[in-house]
Amino acid sequence: QVQLVESGGGLVQAGGSLRLSCAASGRTLSTWAMGWFRQAPGKEREFVAVISSSSANYADSVKGRFTISRDNGKNTVYLQMNSLKPEDTAVYYCKASRDSIRRTYWGQGTQVTVSP
């Protein structure tokens, strides 16, 4: 069993920055893909960013503004969010996945609100 706990969400004005953290417990996730998704009110959950041992990828809507990183020693993944826009307002969810064993885990989510 893997547990993921997000933190760092909050209220920020447009143009500001936040850094989200996702701390994992239960097992070492250094070989897993770690990602961030978000869900705005009335909308479907959408992909934001993902990082594996070999690459990182971003949604077009956040490319150049958000940076995903990981600290394997702390079993933690981060999402640095700069130049925030009101349309970034959503609940942000951490995801851990390993295709080889067909396992996916989700965190409980953290609210990010960007005011105009």
Steps between C-alpha positions, in 0.01 A plus 500: 500500500617849409376819663538842335447825691493835319574834665579858405171609347333826587379836376725716285456801272548474125868514415602344829665167577436187703692178551304181551651196669397136489651275764478125447513226758460123499774425250784663308374660179829589332415274204139618469363775280373790712254753369260782574142533379238763573124531498314830483134535606271350239789363294669165453833422659786597268868422470746765621849348519685170542856400584670163469859389537575610144273791406245763596197617305245780539159599377514783246299722733774499767816456292754769583325591826499177703794275587473147634786351700565217743720422796538124513677517836187657650260296284338829401395668176452875459316732266637854484228725358598848380307773318174355624178584318138487619443208263753300705245489783427134575553214739844358425556126539824306527526171310748213524499230233702203386383346175700179542284392794187689393474704818385858549461699822343841555530758774205673662552830317589854602306813404670773297306823453633784286320833531494756215 
